[in-house]
Amino acid sequence: AATAAPAGDSRAAAVAAPDVGLAVGDLVRVVATERTHAEFPKGIGGVHHIREVVATDPERPLRLESSDARLGPDDVEAFSAIRLLASVISSLEKDRSLSATLSAPEATSSPLEDRSGGGAPGPAEAEPPAAPAPPQPVQPL
């Protein structure tokens, strides 16, 4: 919304910045929208600083440091380092849980274990394989 300058003031009318909940210097992640696909496709998914909030355009008030495209509030989401850290930790915990599940010993015996119950050696007690026989000399025909 525009506000009029006081009577006799030589300054131009001041224009209030649209209230988008973001300010110059804030970090935002560019989301996939029709506008971002058309105007800033390389930026989708990336995190960028807001370099300008254009007060005269409430539909597209945001200009990012890495682009001249003007984006709207629906084209970006506030980026939070805390949210990113929580996401990374959650991902690592899932990986650790999966890793623990995959490396857990199974209840069944492995194919290398002795299942006969006899005195055959187990895998740790097995003798190493014999060395291959040396090559035989070739006899002329």
Sequence and secondary structure as in RCSB ss.txt:
>XXXX:A:sequence
AATAAPAGDSRAAAVAAPDVGLAVGDLVRVVATERTHAEFPKGIGGVHHIREVVATDPERPLRLESSDARLGPDD
VEAFSAIRLLASVISSLEKDRSLSATLSAPEATSSPLEDRSGGGAPGPAEAEPPAAPAPPQPVQPL
>XXXX:A:secstr
 EE   TT  S  EE     S  TT EEEE   HHHHHH GGGBT EEEEEEE TT SSS EEETT S EE GGG
EEE  HHHHHHHHHHHHHHHHHHHHHHHS  SS  TTS  S SS   TTT                
